Structures are given as structure tokens and as C-alpha cells.
Amino acid sequence: MTRYLISFDDGAMTFPEEELPEVAEASLEVVRKARDAGVWVFGGGLERQRASVVAVDGTVTDGPYPETKAVLGGFAVIDVPSREDALEWAAELAAACRCAQEVREIMSDPTA
């Protein structure tokens, strides 16, 4: 099995605020379904966009930078047999969250 990161841009969710409970429940239903299928690893939305960047020399600066056009709004990590499976789960999340999802394969753990 391979792990995939499914994520969405913070500004991608553009539905009316009063629809948030419905969107949240639909998203949680996909999470429950993924857990029941045994593919859910971890996921969540980001509380706020405040980030810190730690350089190789240990210097800490605030980020993301103003020129950044897209910032991470939330993510899920799933463990599935194929990219096609990951894309199917991303499609379910996209429908539930009402926003596009990005899918990336996570490199395998070299110590495993």
C-alpha cells in the first residue's frame, strides 16, 4: 500500500457560511467511510495560517510569505493500493468539501 496526501487550498472553500454544518457533516462522513475501509491515516483542517519557517541554521522567520498565492487549508493522509484509489477518495472529499483536492504520493519510510 502507498500513502497519499490529499489537500486543499485555504481559499478554495467558497460556500455560504450557513452551509458550513452541512459541509462539515458531509466531510466527516467521508472520513468515517475511509476509517471503516481501513485507509484513513490522519487528517485535519488548519486552525489558522500562521506559520514559522525554520532555516537550516536554526533561524526562525514568520511565513507564509506575502507572495505565496496558495496556502494549505486542510489535508488527509490515506493508505491505499493505487493512485487511482487515492483519486477516488479525493473525489469524495472534493464533493463533500465543495472544493478541489490535490493528490500527492508520499515517499515510503526508509526505516520501515
N, CA, C and O atoms as CSV, one atom per row, in Angstrom:
chain,resi,resn,atom,element,x,y,z
A,1,MET,N,N,0.851,-1.179,0.000
A,1,MET,CA,C,0.000,0.000,0.000
A,1,MET,C,C,0.900,1.247,0.000
A,1,MET,O,O,2.050,1.210,0.440
A,2,THR,N,N,0.348,2.322,-0.497
A,2,THR,CA,C,1.067,3.585,-0.617
A,2,THR,C,C,0.260,4.679,0.060
A,2,THR,O,O,-0.969,4.704,-0.011
A,3,ARG,N,N,0.967,5.572,0.711
A,3,ARG,CA,C,0.289,6.700,1.354
A,3,ARG,C,C,0.235,7.884,0.401
A,3,ARG,O,O,1.169,8.155,-0.354
A,4,TYR,N,N,-0.897,8.579,0.467
A,4,TYR,CA,C,-1.118,9.761,-0.364
A,4,TYR,C,C,-1.587,10.907,0.517
A,4,TYR,O,O,-2.323,10.716,1.484
A,5,LEU,N,N,-1.138,12.104,0.153
A,5,LEU,CA,C,-1.594,13.332,0.788
A,5,LEU,C,C,-2.665,13.928,-0.106
A,5,LEU,O,O,-2.427,14.198,-1.283
A,6,ILE,N,N,-3.842,14.131,0.461
A,6,ILE,CA,C,-4.927,14.811,-0.234
A,6,ILE,C,C,-5.114,16.140,0.491
A,6,ILE,O,O,-5.343,16.162,1.700
A,7,SER,N,N,-5.020,17.243,-0.242
A,7,SER,CA,C,-5.080,18.548,0.426
A,7,SER,C,C,-5.871,19.535,-0.413
A,7,SER,O,O,-6.141,19.314,-1.593
A,8,PHE,N,N,-6.233,20.639,0.242
A,8,PHE,CA,C,-6.936,21.702,-0.468
A,8,PHE,C,C,-6.407,23.060,-0.053
A,8,PHE,O,O,-5.893,23.242,1.050
A,9,ASP,N,N,-6.548,24.006,-0.963
A,9,ASP,CA,C,-6.123,25.384,-0.763
A,9,ASP,C,C,-7.068,26.081,0.216
A,9,ASP,O,O,-8.281,25.877,0.162
A,10,ASP,N,N,-6.526,26.885,1.091
A,10,ASP,CA,C,-7.323,27.572,2.116
A,10,ASP,C,C,-8.448,28.414,1.539
A,10,ASP,O,O,-9.510,28.508,2.155
A,11,GLY,N,N,-8.257,29.017,0.401
A,11,GLY,CA,C,-9.283,29.875,-0.180
A,11,GLY,C,C,-10.263,29.144,-1.090
A,11,GLY,O,O,-11.120,29.771,-1.712
A,12,ALA,N,N,-10.141,27.823,-1.171
A,12,ALA,CA,C,-10.951,27.059,-2.123
A,12,ALA,C,C,-12.395,26.847,-1.666
A,12,ALA,O,O,-13.276,26.650,-2.503
A,13,MET,N,N,-12.649,26.883,-0.382
A,13,MET,CA,C,-13.990,26.640,0.132
A,13,MET,C,C,-14.757,27.959,0.112
A,13,MET,O,O,-14.540,28.830,0.955
A,14,THR,N,N,-15.654,28.093,-0.861
A,14,THR,CA,C,-16.319,29.382,-1.074
A,14,THR,C,C,-17.835,29.293,-0.967
A,14,THR,O,O,-18.540,30.073,-1.607
A,15,PHE,N,N,-18.344,28.376,-0.187
A,15,PHE,CA,C,-19.785,28.250,0.009
A,15,PHE,C,C,-20.242,29.223,1.095
A,15,PHE,O,O,-19.417,29.698,1.876
A,16,PRO,N,N,-21.531,29.527,1.160
A,16,PRO,CA,C,-22.039,30.440,2.197
A,16,PRO,C,C,-21.816,29.875,3.607
A,16,PRO,O,O,-21.925,28.668,3.823
A,17,GLU,N,N,-21.510,30.739,4.538
A,17,GLU,CA,C,-21.192,30.331,5.908
A,17,GLU,C,C,-22.291,29.488,6.547
A,17,GLU,O,O,-21.996,28.589,7.335
A,18,GLU,N,N,-23.546,29.761,6.222
A,18,GLU,CA,C,-24.641,28.995,6.835
A,18,GLU,C,C,-24.662,27.533,6.368
A,18,GLU,O,O,-25.352,26.706,6.964
A,19,GLU,N,N,-23.914,27.213,5.313
A,19,GLU,CA,C,-23.841,25.837,4.832
A,19,GLU,C,C,-22.700,25.042,5.477
A,19,GLU,O,O,-22.541,23.853,5.200
A,20,LEU,N,N,-21.904,25.694,6.337
A,20,LEU,CA,C,-20.771,25.031,6.976
A,20,LEU,C,C,-21.163,23.758,7.724
A,20,LEU,O,O,-20.473,22.750,7.571
A,21,PRO,N,N,-22.232,23.747,8.526
A,21,PRO,CA,C,-22.580,22.491,9.210
A,21,PRO,C,C,-22.842,21.332,8.240
A,21,PRO,O,O,-22.436,20.200,8.505
A,22,GLU,N,N,-23.503,21.606,7.142
A,22,GLU,CA,C,-23.782,20.574,6.143
A,22,GLU,C,C,-22.484,20.070,5.493
A,22,GLU,O,O,-22.311,18.867,5.296
A,23,VAL,N,N,-21.583,20.993,5.165
A,23,VAL,CA,C,-20.304,20.628,4.561
A,23,VAL,C,C,-19.466,19.842,5.567
A,23,VAL,O,O,-18.847,18.842,5.203
A,24,ALA,N,N,-19.438,20.276,6.813
A,24,ALA,CA,C,-18.669,19.577,7.844
A,24,ALA,C,C,-19.177,18.153,8.031
A,24,ALA,O,O,-18.377,17.223,8.135
A,25,GLU,N,N,-20.484,17.970,8.077
A,25,GLU,CA,C,-21.046,16.627,8.245
A,25,GLU,C,C,-20.729,15.749,7.043
A,25,GLU,O,O,-20.398,14.575,7.211
A,26,ALA,N,N,-20.825,16.292,5.835
A,26,ALA,CA,C,-20.503,15.520,4.635
A,26,ALA,C,C,-19.032,15.101,4.641
A,26,ALA,O,O,-18.701,13.979,4.258
A,27,SER,N,N,-18.157,16.001,5.074
A,27,SER,CA,C,-16.730,15.690,5.149
A,27,SER,C,C,-16.466,14.615,6.192
A,27,SER,O,O,-15.698,13.685,5.948
A,28,LEU,N,N,-17.096,14.739,7.349
A,28,LEU,CA,C,-16.921,13.726,8.399
A,28,LEU,C,C,-17.441,12.362,7.955
A,28,LEU,O,O,-16.905,11.332,8.362
A,29,GLU,N,N,-18.462,12.351,7.136
A,29,GLU,CA,C,-18.986,11.088,6.621
A,29,GLU,C,C,-17.948,10.402,5.737
A,29,GLU,O,O,-17.807,9.180,5.790
A,30,VAL,N,N,-17.222,11.166,4.928
A,30,VAL,CA,C,-16.157,10.584,4.104
A,30,VAL,C,C,-15.040,10.056,5.003
A,30,VAL,O,O,-14.486,8.989,4.735
A,31,VAL,N,N,-14.704,10.784,6.058
A,31,VAL,CA,C,-13.680,10.322,6.999
A,31,VAL,C,C,-14.122,9.005,7.641
A,31,VAL,O,O,-13.332,8.066,7.731
A,32,ARG,N,N,-15.370,8.931,8.084
A,32,ARG,CA,C,-15.880,7.687,8.681
A,32,ARG,C,C,-15.806,6.533,7.686
A,32,ARG,O,O,-15.425,5.417,8.038
A,33,LYS,N,N,-16.170,6.814,6.457
A,33,LYS,CA,C,-16.134,5.789,5.410
A,33,LYS,C,C,-14.693,5.310,5.175
A,33,LYS,O,O,-14.450,4.113,5.026
A,34,ALA,N,N,-13.747,6.250,5.142
A,34,ALA,CA,C,-12.339,5.896,4.946
A,34,ALA,C,C,-11.802,5.096,6.132
A,34,ALA,O,O,-11.031,4.155,5.949
A,35,ARG,N,N,-12.207,5.468,7.341
A,35,ARG,CA,C,-11.798,4.688,8.529
A,35,ARG,C,C,-12.358,3.276,8.462
A,35,ARG,O,O,-11.644,2.304,8.708
A,36,ASP,N,N,-13.633,3.170,8.129
A,36,ASP,CA,C,-14.266,1.850,8.015
A,36,ASP,C,C,-13.594,0.995,6.947
A,36,ASP,O,O,-13.524,-0.227,7.080
A,37,ALA,N,N,-13.099,1.636,5.885
A,37,ALA,CA,C,-12.418,0.915,4.806
A,37,ALA,C,C,-10.970,0.587,5.170
A,37,ALA,O,O,-10.301,-0.161,4.457
A,38,GLY,N,N,-10.485,1.152,6.290
A,38,GLY,CA,C,-9.118,0.880,6.741
A,38,GLY,C,C,-8.041,1.640,5.996
A,38,GLY,O,O,-6.877,1.243,6.026
A,39,VAL,N,N,-8.407,2.741,5.318
A,39,VAL,CA,C,-7.424,3.500,4.553
A,39,VAL,C,C,-7.045,4.838,5.192
A,39,VAL,O,O,-6.069,5.469,4.787
A,40,TRP,N,N,-7.812,5.263,6.184
A,40,TRP,CA,C,-7.566,6.564,6.825
A,40,TRP,C,C,-6.339,6.471,7.716
A,40,TRP,O,O,-6.231,5.553,8.529
A,41,VAL,N,N,-5.403,7.423,7.568
A,41,VAL,CA,C,-4.226,7.501,8.432
A,41,VAL,C,C,-4.379,8.680,9.381
A,41,VAL,O,O,-4.315,8.520,10.600
A,42,PHE,N,N,-4.581,9.871,8.812
A,42,PHE,CA,C,-4.694,11.085,9.626
A,42,PHE,C,C,-5.149,12.220,8.740
A,42,PHE,O,O,-4.953,12.177,7.525
A,43,GLY,N,N,-5.753,13.231,9.327
A,43,GLY,CA,C,-6.114,14.414,8.566
A,43,GLY,C,C,-6.699,15.483,9.449
A,43,GLY,O,O,-6.989,15.251,10.623
A,44,GLY,N,N,-6.870,16.656,8.877
A,44,GLY,CA,C,-7.494,17.741,9.603
A,44,GLY,C,C,-7.349,19.055,8.869
A,44,GLY,O,O,-6.567,19.182,7.928
A,45,GLY,N,N,-8.114,20.022,9.316
A,45,GLY,CA,C,-8.002,21.377,8.795
A,45,GLY,C,C,-7.010,22.153,9.637
A,45,GLY,O,O,-6.761,21.811,10.793
A,46,LEU,N,N,-6.455,23.181,9.067
A,46,LEU,CA,C,-5.523,24.014,9.821
A,46,LEU,C,C,-6.292,25.102,10.545
A,46,LEU,O,O,-7.165,25.752,9.969
A,47,GLU,N,N,-5.963,25.291,11.797
A,47,GLU,CA,C,-6.658,26.263,12.651
A,47,GLU,C,C,-6.493,27.686,12.136
A,47,GLU,O,O,-7.451,28.458,12.114
A,48,ARG,N,N,-5.294,28.026,11.728
A,48,ARG,CA,C,-5.024,29.358,11.176
A,48,ARG,C,C,-3.787,29.253,10.293
A,48,ARG,O,O,-3.073,28.250,10.317
A,49,GLN,N,N,-3.549,30.283,9.528
A,49,GLN,CA,C,-2.463,30.239,8.556
A,49,GLN,C,C,-1.121,30.718,9.107
A,49,GLN,O,O,-0.164,30.864,8.346
A,50,ARG,N,N,-1.034,30.962,10.394
A,50,ARG,CA,C,0.236,31.397,10.968
A,50,ARG,C,C,1.239,30.251,10.867
A,50,ARG,O,O,0.988,29.148,11.353
A,51,ALA,N,N,2.356,30.519,10.241
A,51,ALA,CA,C,3.400,29.514,10.088
A,51,ALA,C,C,4.741,30.125,10.442
A,51,ALA,O,O,4.929,31.337,10.339
A,52,SER,N,N,5.650,29.299,10.848
A,52,SER,CA,C,7.027,29.709,11.077
A,52,SER,C,C,7.916,28.866,10.184
A,52,SER,O,O,7.674,27.674,9.995
A,53,VAL,N,N,8.950,29.495,9.636
A,53,VAL,CA,C,9.903,28.808,8.790
A,53,VAL,C,C,11.209,28.712,9.558
A,53,VAL,O,O,11.758,29.720,10.003
A,54,VAL,N,N,11.703,27.481,9.708
A,54,VAL,CA,C,12.964,27.256,10.407
A,54,VAL,C,C,14.015,26.916,9.360
A,54,VAL,O,O,13.907,25.899,8.675
A,55,ALA,N,N,15.040,27.771,9.233
A,55,ALA,CA,C,16.105,27.578,8.248
A,55,ALA,C,C,17.087,26.513,8.728
A,55,ALA,O,O,17.049,26.100,9.888
A,56,VAL,N,N,17.956,26.077,7.841
A,56,VAL,CA,C,18.938,25.043,8.190
A,56,VAL,C,C,19.874,25.488,9.299
A,56,VAL,O,O,20.434,24.653,10.009
A,57,ASP,N,N,20.050,26.793,9.455
A,57,ASP,CA,C,20.908,27.292,10.527
A,57,ASP,C,C,20.136,27.538,11.828
A,57,ASP,O,O,20.701,28.021,12.810
A,58,GLY,N,N,18.839,27.201,11.828
A,58,GLY,CA,C,18.022,27.364,13.026
A,58,GLY,C,C,17.304,28.692,13.120
A,58,GLY,O,O,16.506,28.888,14.037
A,59,THR,N,N,17.560,29.615,12.201
A,59,THR,CA,C,16.894,30.906,12.189
A,59,THR,C,C,15.403,30.704,11.936
A,59,THR,O,O,15.012,29.942,11.051
A,60,VAL,N,N,14.580,31.390,12.717
A,60,VAL,CA,C,13.135,31.271,12.583
A,60,VAL,C,C,12.572,32.578,12.053
A,60,VAL,O,O,12.868,33.654,12.571
A,61,THR,N,N,11.750,32.467,11.005
A,61,THR,CA,C,11.057,33.624,10.458
A,61,THR,C,C,9.584,33.283,10.319
A,61,THR,O,O,9.206,32.113,10.257
A,62,ASP,N,N,8.759,34.319,10.272
A,62,ASP,CA,C,7.342,34.099,10.072
A,62,ASP,C,C,7.062,33.839,8.604
A,62,ASP,O,O,7.769,34.346,7.733
A,63,GLY,N,N,6.046,33.059,8.330
A,63,GLY,CA,C,5.617,32.746,6.964
A,63,GLY,C,C,4.139,32.474,7.025
A,63,GLY,O,O,3.593,32.587,8.123
A,64,PRO,N,N,3.429,32.131,5.980
A,64,PRO,CA,C,3.989,32.127,4.632
A,64,PRO,C,C,4.261,33.532,4.138
A,64,PRO,O,O,3.804,34.510,4.730
A,65,TYR,N,N,4.981,33.621,3.090
A,65,TYR,CA,C,5.382,34.914,2.568
A,65,TYR,C,C,4.247,35.563,1.794
A,65,TYR,O,O,3.391,34.861,1.256
A,66,PRO,N,N,4.224,36.891,1.727
A,66,PRO,CA,C,3.141,37.603,1.035
A,66,PRO,C,C,2.975,37.172,-0.431
A,66,PRO,O,O,1.862,37.196,-0.955
A,67,GLU,N,N,4.069,36.781,-1.094
A,67,GLU,CA,C,3.966,36.380,-2.494
A,67,GLU,C,C,3.361,34.984,-2.672
A,67,GLU,O,O,3.099,34.558,-3.797
A,68,THR,N,N,3.141,34.280,-1.567
A,68,THR,CA,C,2.514,32.973,-1.644
A,68,THR,C,C,1.061,33.135,-2.067
A,68,THR,O,O,0.307,33.875,-1.435
A,69,LYS,N,N,0.665,32.444,-3.136
A,69,LYS,CA,C,-0.690,32.589,-3.649
A,69,LYS,C,C,-1.639,31.562,-3.056
A,69,LYS,O,O,-2.837,31.819,-2.938
A,70,ALA,N,N,-1.118,30.408,-2.684
A,70,ALA,CA,C,-1.967,29.351,-2.144
A,70,ALA,C,C,-1.363,28.850,-0.837
A,70,ALA,O,O,-0.154,28.641,-0.734
A,71,VAL,N,N,-2.214,28.664,0.144
A,71,VAL,CA,C,-1.765,28.118,1.420
A,71,VAL,C,C,-2.657,26.938,1.777
A,71,VAL,O,O,-3.832,26.894,1.411
A,72,LEU,N,N,-2.095,26.008,2.478
A,72,LEU,CA,C,-2.798,24.786,2.833
A,72,LEU,C,C,-3.946,25.081,3.796
A,72,LEU,O,O,-3.761,25.747,4.815
A,73,GLY,N,N,-5.137,24.575,3.460
A,73,GLY,CA,C,-6.304,24.762,4.317
A,73,GLY,C,C,-6.619,23.530,5.135
A,73,GLY,O,O,-7.095,23.637,6.265
A,74,GLY,N,N,-6.359,22.360,4.577
A,74,GLY,CA,C,-6.610,21.111,5.265
A,74,GLY,C,C,-6.048,19.963,4.468
A,74,GLY,O,O,-5.668,20.129,3.309
A,75,PHE,N,N,-5.993,18.789,5.089
A,75,PHE,CA,C,-5.369,17.650,4.428
A,75,PHE,C,C,-5.866,16.342,5.013
A,75,PHE,O,O,-6.441,16.297,6.100
A,76,ALA,N,N,-5.629,15.290,4.264
A,76,ALA,CA,C,-5.882,13.924,4.718
A,76,ALA,C,C,-4.730,13.069,4.219
A,76,ALA,O,O,-4.212,13.288,3.124
A,77,VAL,N,N,-4.332,12.100,5.022
A,77,VAL,CA,C,-3.355,11.104,4.591
A,77,VAL,C,C,-4.078,9.769,4.573
A,77,VAL,O,O,-4.661,9.346,5.571
A,78,ILE,N,N,-4.028,9.110,3.414
A,78,ILE,CA,C,-4.662,7.805,3.278
A,78,ILE,C,C,-3.625,6.790,2.816
A,78,ILE,O,O,-2.593,7.161,2.256
A,79,ASP,N,N,-3.895,5.531,3.048
A,79,ASP,CA,C,-3.001,4.445,2.670
A,79,ASP,C,C,-3.802,3.493,1.788
A,79,ASP,O,O,-4.636,2.734,2.282
A,80,VAL,N,N,-3.547,3.537,0.485
A,80,VAL,CA,C,-4.340,2.784,-0.484
A,80,VAL,C,C,-3.426,2.042,-1.468
A,80,VAL,O,O,-2.241,2.355,-1.584
A,81,PRO,N,N,-3.991,1.062,-2.171
A,81,PRO,CA,C,-3.181,0.265,-3.095
A,81,PRO,C,C,-2.692,1.006,-4.341
A,81,PRO,O,O,-1.656,0.640,-4.897
A,82,SER,N,N,-3.410,2.038,-4.792
A,82,SER,CA,C,-3.025,2.674,-6.056
A,82,SER,C,C,-3.381,4.154,-6.081
A,82,SER,O,O,-4.165,4.644,-5.268
A,83,ARG,N,N,-2.782,4.846,-7.037
A,83,ARG,CA,C,-3.095,6.262,-7.253
A,83,ARG,C,C,-4.560,6.420,-7.634
A,83,ARG,O,O,-5.209,7.381,-7.221
A,84,GLU,N,N,-5.082,5.487,-8.416
A,84,GLU,CA,C,-6.481,5.536,-8.810
A,84,GLU,C,C,-7.389,5.515,-7.579
A,84,GLU,O,O,-8.381,6.243,-7.523
A,85,ASP,N,N,-7.047,4.679,-6.593
A,85,ASP,CA,C,-7.819,4.649,-5.347
A,85,ASP,C,C,-7.737,5.994,-4.631
A,85,ASP,O,O,-8.738,6.494,-4.117
A,86,ALA,N,N,-6.530,6.579,-4.599
A,86,ALA,CA,C,-6.352,7.885,-3.952
A,86,ALA,C,C,-7.200,8.943,-4.651
A,86,ALA,O,O,-7.800,9.797,-3.997
A,87,LEU,N,N,-7.247,8.884,-5.981
A,87,LEU,CA,C,-8.043,9.856,-6.732
A,87,LEU,C,C,-9.533,9.675,-6.459
A,87,LEU,O,O,-10.275,10.657,-6.436
A,88,GLU,N,N,-9.976,8.453,-6.256
A,88,GLU,CA,C,-11.384,8.215,-5.914
A,88,GLU,C,C,-11.729,8.813,-4.554
A,88,GLU,O,O,-12.776,9.441,-4.394
A,89,TRP,N,N,-10.843,8.618,-3.571
A,89,TRP,CA,C,-11.084,9.212,-2.247
A,89,TRP,C,C,-11.049,10.734,-2.340
A,89,TRP,O,O,-11.851,11.412,-1.698
A,90,ALA,N,N,-10.123,11.277,-3.138
A,90,ALA,CA,C,-10.050,12.734,-3.312
A,90,ALA,C,C,-11.339,13.262,-3.936
A,90,ALA,O,O,-11.802,14.345,-3.578
A,91,ALA,N,N,-11.921,12.504,-4.864
A,91,ALA,CA,C,-13.178,12.925,-5.484
A,91,ALA,C,C,-14.295,12.969,-4.451
A,91,ALA,O,O,-15.126,13.876,-4.477
A,92,GLU,N,N,-14.322,12.002,-3.546
A,92,GLU,CA,C,-15.344,12.015,-2.491
A,92,GLU,C,C,-15.152,13.210,-1.569
A,92,GLU,O,O,-16.116,13.873,-1.187
A,93,LEU,N,N,-13.890,13.484,-1.212
A,93,LEU,CA,C,-13.619,14.641,-0.351
A,93,LEU,C,C,-13.955,15.947,-1.073
A,93,LEU,O,O,-14.493,16.869,-0.462
A,94,ALA,N,N,-13.645,16.030,-2.355
A,94,ALA,CA,C,-13.947,17.244,-3.121
A,94,ALA,C,C,-15.452,17.508,-3.130
A,94,ALA,O,O,-15.889,18.644,-2.949
A,95,ALA,N,N,-16.232,16.463,-3.340
A,95,ALA,CA,C,-17.687,16.629,-3.350
A,95,ALA,C,C,-18.192,17.050,-1.975
A,95,ALA,O,O,-19.054,17.921,-1.867
A,96,ALA,N,N,-17.656,16.432,-0.924
A,96,ALA,CA,C,-18.098,16.743,0.441
A,96,ALA,C,C,-17.691,18.156,0.854
A,96,ALA,O,O,-18.490,18.892,1.434
A,97,CYS,N,N,-16.456,18.530,0.557
A,97,CYS,CA,C,-15.930,19.842,0.957
A,97,CYS,C,C,-16.304,20.955,-0.008
A,97,CYS,O,O,-16.135,22.137,0.292
A,98,ARG,N,N,-16.812,20.567,-1.164
A,98,ARG,CA,C,-17.177,21.524,-2.213
A,98,ARG,C,C,-15.988,22.332,-2.701
A,98,ARG,O,O,-16.104,23.523,-2.990
A,99,CYS,N,N,-14.836,21.665,-2.788
A,99,CYS,CA,C,-13.654,22.320,-3.343
A,99,CYS,C,C,-12.686,21.277,-3.887
A,99,CYS,O,O,-12.676,20.126,-3.449
A,100,ALA,N,N,-11.882,21.700,-4.841
A,100,ALA,CA,C,-10.906,20.823,-5.474
A,100,ALA,C,C,-9.887,20.314,-4.451
A,100,ALA,O,O,-9.560,20.995,-3.479
A,101,GLN,N,N,-9.401,19.111,-4.695
A,101,GLN,CA,C,-8.411,18.489,-3.832
A,101,GLN,C,C,-7.162,18.170,-4.659
A,101,GLN,O,O,-7.263,17.798,-5.828
A,102,GLU,N,N,-6.008,18.315,-4.054
A,102,GLU,CA,C,-4.748,17.944,-4.701
A,102,GLU,C,C,-4.307,16.603,-4.131
A,102,GLU,O,O,-4.491,16.340,-2.943
A,103,VAL,N,N,-3.731,15.761,-4.970
A,103,VAL,CA,C,-3.285,14.429,-4.548
A,103,VAL,C,C,-1.800,14.294,-4.828
A,103,VAL,O,O,-1.343,14.534,-5.946
A,104,ARG,N,N,-1.048,13.906,-3.804
A,104,ARG,CA,C,0.394,13.687,-3.940
A,104,ARG,C,C,0.780,12.390,-3.252
A,104,ARG,O,O,0.299,12.084,-2.161
A,105,GLU,N,N,1.651,11.635,-3.897
A,105,GLU,CA,C,2.158,10.401,-3.292
A,105,GLU,C,C,3.226,10.763,-2.269
A,105,GLU,O,O,4.076,11.618,-2.514
A,106,ILE,N,N,3.167,10.099,-1.120
A,106,ILE,CA,C,4.160,10.315,-0.066
A,106,ILE,C,C,5.233,9.264,-0.218
A,106,ILE,O,O,4.932,8.085,-0.400
A,107,MET,N,N,6.477,9.677,-0.145
A,107,MET,CA,C,7.593,8.728,-0.265
A,107,MET,C,C,7.523,7.712,0.876
A,107,MET,O,O,7.081,8.022,1.983
A,108,SER,N,N,7.965,6.505,0.580
A,108,SER,CA,C,7.916,5.469,1.613
A,108,SER,C,C,8.940,5.768,2.692
A,108,SER,O,O,9.946,6.433,2.449
A,109,ASP,N,N,8.664,5.262,3.890
A,109,ASP,CA,C,9.536,5.455,5.035
A,109,ASP,C,C,10.758,4.564,4.872
A,109,ASP,O,O,10.624,3.341,4.867
A,110,PRO,N,N,11.955,5.149,4.736
A,110,PRO,CA,C,13.146,4.334,4.513
A,110,PRO,C,C,13.522,3.463,5.723
A,110,PRO,O,O,14.302,2.520,5.588
A,111,THR,N,N,12.977,3.774,6.885
A,111,THR,CA,C,13.315,2.976,8.079
A,111,THR,C,C,12.323,1.844,8.303
A,111,THR,O,O,12.514,1.017,9.194
A,112,ALA,N,N,11.256,1.802,7.491
A,112,ALA,CA,C,10.233,0.763,7.690
A,112,ALA,C,C,10.659,-0.561,7.083
A,112,ALA,O,O,9.919,-1.542,7.159
